[in-house]
Amino acid sequence: MGPDRPTATPLATSLATRLAAALGLLALLTLLGASVACRPQPSADLDAATKADAEAEPVLRGQQAPVIAEPPTDAQIRAQGPLLEWDAADLDHVRTLESLDDGEPRYRVDYDREHPWLGAALPQVTIVVFTDYQCPYCSRWEQTVRELLTRYPDRLRVVYRQFPLAFHKQAEPAARAALAAHAQGRFPDMHARLFDNQRQLTRADLERHAADLGLDVQRFQADLDAPWLADRVQADMAFGQSRGARGTPMSFINGRPLSGAQPIDAAEELVLEELRRAEQLLGSGVPPEWLWVTFMAAAKDEAWSQARARSNPPKPGPDTRQVVATAKLTPRRGAAKKGQRAKDPAKVELVMCGDFDCPFCKRSTATLTALEARYGSDLAVFFRHFPLPMHKDARPAHRAAIAADNQGQLWAMFELLYAEPKQRSQAELEAMAKQLQLDMKRFRKDMADPDTDARIDADIKTCSGLGVSGTPTFFINGRLLSGAQPEASFATVIDEELAGKGPPPAKP
């Protein structure tokens, strides 16, 4: 048991007595019509202001809380739903869970009563999702979530925390719109509408969505611009980052991480495992409203990515080899040598994770050209998209490259984009497409297609998973070489690969 584990004693006589300190005061005061300003703090003290906080009268120091003579009844407690204060968990319950868990780690990704949720009022399994309304993968994951809620309506709850990514410019306003609708009790409707209309997320679109849903538009507009609501979004993002979330969707099923838009089979398998664990806890005497706090009290209070890194630390570099997939990428190759066919498999594959607005990437293009001339068709060069957040105009260039790739002109567009780093407007990118004699109607359609952004996001995720954090980063048969290195540095690694030397093959 770690130092942050709960030290609460077991139930003495009844559930009602056990909850008097943790939740009873709030429940009974609500019944009596009183108002209190005490809410549980989520993990990492990342609580955010709510609208009620902004409008509440200040509480003077020295005021004493009223004494409540009787604890709430079990029925009143259950009407509140699950307990959320993990530090009030029963230590015996936690030990029972630890004896049942098979070593699969859980992480303390909790929530408070202000967070919107869908599904069961008293769940056995809770999924906390960090989401982005402009992310195509989140939209895909949402379809899976809806199906899971249909299959387990009385046992599954899905809680939403906002995690708008910086390169999705309309995602943060959309997150605020969802929470503004939540303030009027209409989160489920706005949540579904935003995902069903990912291309309609401008301010005017958001206000139109609110009107179409019958919200109080004037109140919606005021909340959309309110600092308390923006703070709420930022608090979700800060908490997600503290728990290792870097992209979306990122989900935690009873604290167990599930990254990306996983297929329904993979997600349901984990949900079923957690349902079985919940049933075991219920069978051991854990009350249903105590399940969530038991899972959270037994969880690690740290970022899941940090724990994973400790258990399997990456060692990227030219002396180690990783699996770097190229099957779906478009290669560029040098001329075939004497006695060699151009279509023979290349002996060396070089994958570049690059950013079209990175000056160091531009410098590396000359090195790539020299390497192709030097090694001919023994070398195949591939490109993965890795636009950095600091380069605000890079993403349109990557969209243009993918649109050109769809017409067999990736590498021609690659050269134009690096040759003209200041030309990033739609008109300038279309001028490049016309120069390459592309089908302009298809080019424009592909530029605007959400699948194009999805391909970029997929490449970012792939490169990040290989340890990439900056550009350019290269992988030579899976051996990492970082930065705009001189030709000789590449040649050393390539020559070793051609000679059959170097580190052993990577394990898939």
C-alpha positions in Angstrom: 0.0 0.0 0.0 1.4 3.4 -1.0 1.5 6.6 1.1 -1.5 7.9 -0.7 -3.8 5.0 0.2 -6.9 5.6 2.2 -6.8 5.1 5.9 -10.5 5.0 6.6 -11.7 2.3 9.0 -14.3 -0.3 7.8 -18.0 0.2 8.2 -19.0 0.0 11.9 -22.7 -0.8 11.8 -24.4 0.4 8.6 -23.7 2.1 5.3 -25.6 5.2 6.4 -23.4 5.8 9.4 -20.3 5.3 7.2 -21.4 7.9 4.8 -22.4 10.6 7.2 -19.0 12.3 7.0 -18.3 11.8 3.3 -21.7 12.5 1.7 -24.4 12.7 4.2 -24.1 16.4 5.0 -24.5 17.3 1.4 -27.4 14.9 0.8 -29.4 16.0 3.8 -28.8 19.7 3.4 -30.1 19.4 -0.1 -33.2 17.8 1.2 -33.6 20.6 3.8 -33.3 23.2 1.1 -30.0 24.6 2.5 -27.0 25.7 0.4 -23.4 24.7 1.0 -20.2 25.6 -0.8 -18.3 22.4 -0.2 -17.5 20.1 -3.1 -15.0 17.2 -3.2 -11.7 17.9 -4.8 -10.7 15.7 -7.7 -7.2 14.2 -8.0 -4.2 16.5 -8.4 -6.2 19.4 -7.0 -7.3 20.4 -10.5 -10.8 21.4 -9.6 -12.2 24.2 -11.7 -14.7 26.9 -11.0 -18.3 26.3 -11.8 -21.0 28.8 -12.7 -22.5 28.3 -9.2 -19.1 29.2 -7.6 -18.9 32.4 -9.6 -22.4 33.5 -8.5 -22.1 32.2 -4.8 -21.9 34.6 -1.9 -18.5 34.5 -0.2 -18.1 32.3 2.9 -16.7 34.1 5.8 -14.0 32.4 7.8 -15.0 31.4 11.3 -18.5 30.5 10.3 -19.6 27.2 11.8 -21.4 24.5 9.8 -24.8 23.5 11.1 -24.9 20.3 13.1 -27.0 17.5 11.6 -28.5 15.2 14.1 -29.4 12.3 11.8 -27.5 10.7 8.9 -29.2 10.3 5.5 -31.0 7.1 4.8 -29.7 4.4 2.4 -32.4 5.4 -0.1 -31.2 9.1 0.0 -27.6 8.0 -0.5 -28.4 5.8 -3.5 -30.4 8.6 -5.1 -27.1 10.5 -5.2 -25.5 7.8 -7.4 -22.0 6.4 -6.9 -19.7 7.9 -4.3 -17.0 10.0 -6.0 -14.6 10.7 -3.1 -12.0 7.9 -3.5 -10.3 8.8 -0.2 -13.4 7.8 1.7 -13.2 4.2 0.4 -13.2 1.3 2.8 -9.8 -0.2 3.2 -11.2 -3.7 3.3 -12.9 -3.2 0.0 -9.6 -1.9 -1.5 -7.7 -5.0 -0.3 -10.4 -7.2 -1.7 -10.0 -5.6 -5.1 -6.2 -5.8 -5.0 -6.5 -9.6 -4.3 -8.7 -10.0 -7.3 -6.8 -7.9 -9.8 -4.3 -9.8 -11.9 -1.6 -7.2 -12.1 -3.3 -5.0 -14.8 -2.6 -1.5 -13.6 -5.3 1.1 -12.9 -4.8 4.8 -12.8 -6.7 7.4 -10.8 -8.6 9.2 -13.5 -11.7 10.3 -11.6 -14.3 13.0 -12.0 -16.6 15.3 -10.0 -20.3 15.9 -10.0 -20.0 18.8 -12.4 -18.8 16.5 -15.2 -21.3 15.4 -17.8 -22.0 11.8 -18.2 -24.3 9.3 -20.1 -25.6 5.9 -19.1 -26.3 4.2 -15.8 -27.3 6.1 -12.6 -25.5 3.6 -10.5 -22.8 2.0 -12.7 -20.6 -1.0 -12.2 -18.2 0.2 -14.9 -17.3 3.8 -15.6 -15.4 5.0 -18.7 -13.8 8.4 -18.4 -13.1 9.8 -21.9 -10.9 12.7 -22.9 -12.4 13.9 -26.1 -12.1 16.5 -28.9 -15.2 17.4 -31.0 -13.1 18.1 -34.1 -11.1 14.9 -33.9 -12.3 12.3 -36.5 -11.0 9.5 -34.3 -13.1 10.8 -31.4 -16.2 10.7 -33.7 -15.4 7.1 -34.6 -14.9 6.2 -30.9 -18.2 7.9 -30.1 -20.0 5.4 -32.3 -18.4 2.6 -30.3 -19.3 4.3 -27.0 -23.0 4.6 -28.1 -23.1 0.9 -29.0 -21.6 0.0 -25.6 -24.2 2.1 -23.8 -26.9 0.4 -25.8 -25.6 -3.0 -24.8 -25.1 -2.2 -21.1 -27.6 0.6 -20.3 -27.9 -0.1 -16.6 -24.3 -1.1 -15.8 -22.1 1.3 -17.8 -21.5 5.1 -17.4 -19.4 7.2 -19.7 -18.0 10.5 -18.3 -16.7 13.2 -20.6 -13.7 15.4 -19.9 -12.8 18.0 -22.5 -9.4 17.7 -24.3 -9.4 20.0 -27.4 -6.2 19.6 -29.3 -4.3 22.8 -30.2 -4.3 22.1 -34.0 -8.1 21.7 -34.0 -9.0 25.4 -34.0 -12.7 24.9 -33.5 -12.5 22.2 -30.9 -12.1 24.4 -27.8 -15.2 26.6 -28.6 -17.1 23.3 -29.3 -16.0 22.0 -25.9 -17.3 25.2 -24.3 -20.6 24.8 -26.2 -21.0 21.3 -24.9 -20.5 22.5 -21.3 -22.8 25.5 -21.9 -25.5 23.1 -23.0 -24.7 21.0 -19.9 -25.5 24.0 -17.7 -29.0 23.9 -19.2 -29.3 20.2 -18.8 -28.9 19.4 -22.5 -25.4 18.0 -22.7 -26.5 14.7 -24.4 -28.2 16.5 -27.2 -25.5 19.0 -27.9 -22.8 16.4 -27.5 -24.4 14.2 -30.2 -25.0 17.2 -32.5 -21.4 18.4 -32.3 -20.1 14.9 -33.3 -22.7 14.5 -36.0 -21.8 17.9 -37.5 -18.0 18.1 -37.2 -17.7 20.5 -40.1 -20.2 23.0 -38.5 -18.4 24.2 -35.4 -18.0 28.0 -36.1 -19.5 30.4 -33.5 -22.5 30.9 -35.7 -22.9 27.2 -36.1 -22.7 26.7 -32.3 -25.4 29.3 -31.7 -27.6 27.8 -34.4 -27.2 24.3 -32.8 -28.3 25.8 -29.5 -31.4 27.4 -31.0 -32.3 24.2 -32.9 -32.1 22.3 -29.6 -34.4 24.8 -27.9 -31.8 26.1 -25.5 -32.0 29.6 -24.0 -29.7 31.1 -26.6 -29.0 34.3 -24.7 -27.9 32.3 -21.7 -26.0 29.9 -23.9 -24.1 32.9 -25.5 -23.3 34.3 -22.1 -22.0 31.0 -20.8 -20.0 30.4 -23.9 -18.0 33.5 -23.1 -17.9 33.1 -19.4 -14.4 32.7 -17.7 -15.7 29.9 -15.4 -16.6 27.7 -18.4 -13.3 28.3 -20.1 -11.5 27.5 -16.9 -13.5 24.2 -16.7 -12.2 23.2 -20.1 -8.6 24.1 -19.1 -8.9 22.1 -15.9 -9.9 19.0 -17.8 -7.0 19.5 -20.2 -4.5 20.0 -17.3 -5.8 16.9 -15.5 -5.7 14.9 -18.7 -2.1 15.9 -19.3 -1.2 15.0 -15.7 -2.6 11.5 -16.4 -0.6 11.1 -19.6 -3.2 12.0 -22.2 -1.5 13.4 -25.3 -4.0 12.7 -28.1 -7.6 11.9 -28.4 -9.6 9.9 -27.8 -8.0 8.7 -24.5 -10.2 6.6 -22.3 -9.9 5.0 -18.9 -12.2 2.0 -18.1 -12.4 1.8 -14.3 -9.0 3.4 -14.5 -7.6 1.0 -17.1 -6.2 2.9 -20.1 -7.5 2.4 -23.6 -5.9 4.7 -26.2 -7.4 5.6 -29.6 -10.6 4.7 -31.4 -10.4 1.0 -30.6 -12.9 -1.4 -32.4 -16.0 -2.5 -30.5 -14.6 -6.0 -29.8 -11.5 -4.7 -28.0 -13.4 -2.2 -26.0 -16.2 -4.6 -25.0 -13.6 -7.2 -23.9 -12.2 -4.7 -21.4 -15.7 -3.6 -20.3 -16.7 -7.3 -19.7 -13.5 -7.9 -17.7 -14.4 -4.9 -15.4 -18.0 -6.1 -15.1 -16.8 -9.4 -13.9 -14.5 -7.7 -11.4 -17.4 -5.5 -10.2 -19.6 -8.6 -9.7 -16.9 -10.2 -7.6 -16.7 -7.1 -5.5 -20.5 -7.0 -5.1 -20.4 -10.7 -4.2 -17.9 -10.0 -1.5 -20.2 -7.5 0.1 -19.1 -4.2 -1.4 -22.2 -2.0 -1.8 -22.9 -0.9 -5.4 -22.4 2.8 -4.7 -19.0 2.1 -3.3 -17.6 0.4 -6.5 -16.2 3.5 -8.1 -14.3 4.8 -5.1 -12.9 1.3 -4.5 -11.6 1.2 -8.0 -10.1 4.6 -7.7 -8.6 4.1 -4.2 -6.8 1.0 -5.6 -5.5 2.9 -8.6 -2.1 4.5 -9.2 -2.0 8.2 -8.7 0.2 9.0 -11.6 0.3 9.3 -15.4 -0.2 5.9 -17.1 2.4 6.8 -19.8 5.1 7.4 -17.2 4.4 4.0 -15.5 4.5 2.3 -18.9 7.8 4.0 -19.7 9.3 2.7 -16.5 8.2 -0.8 -17.1 9.3 -0.8 -20.7 11.7 2.1 -21.2 12.3 2.9 -24.9 15.9 3.0 -26.1 15.7 4.7 -29.5 18.9 5.4 -31.4 21.1 4.1 -34.2 22.2 1.2 -32.0 18.7 -0.1 -31.5 16.0 -1.1 -33.9 12.2 -0.6 -33.8 9.4 -1.8 -36.0 8.5 1.0 -38.4 5.7 0.1 -40.8 5.8 1.3 -44.4 3.2 -1.0 -46.1 0.7 1.9 -46.7 3.2 4.6 -47.5 4.3 5.9 -50.9 8.1 5.3 -51.5 10.5 7.4 -53.4 13.5 5.6 -54.9 16.6 6.3 -56.8 17.5 4.8 -60.2 18.1 1.1 -60.5 21.7 0.0 -60.8 23.1 -2.2 -63.5 21.6 -5.6 -63.3 18.9 -4.5 -60.8 15.3 -4.0 -61.6 13.6 -0.9 -60.3 10.8 -2.9 -58.7 13.0 -5.2 -56.7 12.5 -4.7 -52.9 14.8 -2.0 -51.5 17.4 -3.3 -49.1 17.1 -0.2 -46.9 14.0 1.7 -46.0 14.4 5.2 -44.7 11.3 6.8 -43.0 11.2 10.5 -42.4 8.8 12.0 -39.8 8.8 15.6 -41.0 7.1 19.0 -40.9 6.7 21.0 -44.1 7.3 24.3 -42.2 10.4 23.0 -40.4 13.6 24.7 -41.7 15.7 21.7 -40.6 13.5 19.4 -42.5 14.0 21.5 -45.6 17.7 21.3 -45.1 17.5 17.5 -45.0 15.8 17.3 -48.4 19.1 17.9 -50.1 20.7 15.1 -48.1 17.9 12.7 -49.1 18.5 13.6 -52.8 22.2 12.9 -52.4 21.5 9.6 -50.7 19.1 8.4 -53.4 21.8 9.2 -56.0 24.4 7.4 -54.0 22.4 4.2 -53.3 20.0 4.0 -56.2 17.1 1.6 -55.7 18.8 -0.1 -52.8 17.2 2.8 -50.8 13.5 3.5 -50.5 12.5 6.8 -48.8 9.1 7.2 -47.1 7.4 10.1 -45.4 5.2 10.4 -42.4 3.4 13.6 -41.5 4.4 15.2 -38.2 3.4 18.9 -38.2 4.5 20.6 -35.0 2.0 22.7 -33.0 4.3 25.7 -33.1 4.0 25.8 -36.9 0.5 27.1 -37.3 0.5 27.0 -41.1 2.0 23.5 -41.5 -1.2 21.5 -41.3 -2.7 22.9 -44.6 0.5 22.0 -46.3 0.3 18.4 -45.1 -3.3 18.2 -46.3 -2.1 19.3 -49.7 0.5 16.6 -49.7 -2.0 13.9 -48.9 -4.4 15.3 -51.5 -1.6 15.1 -54.0 -0.6 11.6 -52.8 -4.2 10.5 -53.6 -3.4 11.4 -57.2 0.1 9.8 -57.2 2.0 13.1 -56.8 3.2 13.0 -53.2 6.9 13.5 -53.9 6.3 16.2 -56.5 4.2 18.1 -54.0 6.8 17.3 -51.3 9.4 19.2 -53.3 7.2 22.2 -54.0 6.1 22.6 -50.4 9.7 22.6 -49.1 10.8 24.9 -52.0 8.1 27.5 -51.1 7.7 27.5 -47.3 5.9 30.8 -47.2 3.1 29.7 -49.6 0.5 28.2 -47.4 -2.8 29.9 -48.3 -5.5 27.9 -50.0 -5.0 29.8 -53.2 -1.2 29.2 -53.1 -1.6 25.5 -52.4 -4.1 25.2 -55.3 -1.6 26.9 -57.5 1.0 24.2 -56.7 -1.7 21.5 -57.5 -2.4 23.2 -60.8 1.4 23.2 -61.5 1.3 19.4 -61.0 -1.7 19.2 -63.3 -3.8 17.6 -60.6 -7.6 17.1 -60.8 -8.6 20.3 -59.0 -12.1 19.2 -58.0 -10.7 16.1 -56.4 -7.8 18.0 -54.8 -10.2 20.5 -53.2 -12.4 17.7 -52.0 -9.5 15.8 -50.5 -8.1 18.9 -48.8 -11.4 19.3 -47.0 -12.1 15.7 -46.2 -11.9 14.8 -42.5 -10.1 11.5 -43.5 -7.2 13.7 -44.6 -6.8 15.1 -41.1 -7.3 11.6 -39.8 -4.3 10.4 -41.8 -2.2 13.2 -40.4 -3.2 12.5 -36.9 -2.5 8.8 -37.4 1.0 9.6 -38.6 1.6 11.9 -35.6 0.5 9.1 -33.3 2.7 6.5 -35.1 5.8 8.8 -34.9 5.1 9.7 -31.3 4.9 6.1 -30.4 8.4 5.6 -31.9 9.8 8.3 -29.6 9.6 11.2 -32.0 9.2 14.6 -30.4 10.8 16.9 -33.0 11.6 17.2 -36.6 13.2 15.9 -38.7 13.5 12.4 -37.3 14.5 9.5 -39.5 14.3 5.7 -39.2 16.8 3.6 -41.3 15.5 0.1 -41.2 14.0 1.0 -37.8 17.2 2.7 -36.5 16.6 6.2 -35.3 18.6 9.1 -36.5 17.5 12.5 -35.2 17.9 16.0 -36.7 19.4 17.4 -39.9 22.4 15.1 -39.9 25.1 15.3 -42.5 25.1 12.8 -45.4 28.0 10.9 -43.8 25.9 10.0 -40.7 23.2 8.5 -42.8 25.7 6.7 -45.0 27.3 5.0 -41.9 24.0 3.4 -40.9 23.0 2.6 -44.5 26.3 0.9 -45.2 26.0 -1.2 -42.1 22.5 -2.3 -43.2 23.7 -3.2 -46.7 26.5 -5.2 -45.2 24.1 -7.1 -42.9 25.5 -5.5 -39.8 23.8 -3.5 -37.1 21.5 -4.4 -34.2 19.3 -7.5 -34.2 15.8 -7.4 -35.7 13.1 -5.6 -33.7 10.4 -7.6 -32.0 7.0 -6.8 -33.4 
